Amino acid sequence: MEDLVRHLVAPIVDHPEDIVLSTVDGESVVMIELKVHDDDREAVEGERGRTLRSIRNILSAAAGSKKASLDLVDENASGAEE
């Protein structure tokens, strides 16, 4: 799954070397966290979230019977929600 996300995200960002993926693969769920360079967040999110939503749809289709989730994580987040 990580390869698929990397394959979809790398062409649309200016800093593909800064793509960081972490995966938790459970019995019925695949959770992927995606971190990109701050300058690339807007490109990944797309206009009104359309690009990110499309990536999530492709990931869900590829996951088959598993539930797939993709979260775009802010690498500068302090860990506390405001």
Sequence and secondary structure as in RCSB ss.txt:
>XXXX:A:sequence
MEDLVRHLVAPIVDHPEDIVLSTVDGESVVMIELKVHDDDREAVEGERGRTLRSIRNILSAAAGSKKASLDLVDE
NASGAEE
>XXXX:A:secstr
 HHHHHHHHGGG S GGG EEEEEE SSEEEEEEE  GGGHHHHH GGGHHHHHHHHHHHHHTTTSEEEEEE  T
T  S   
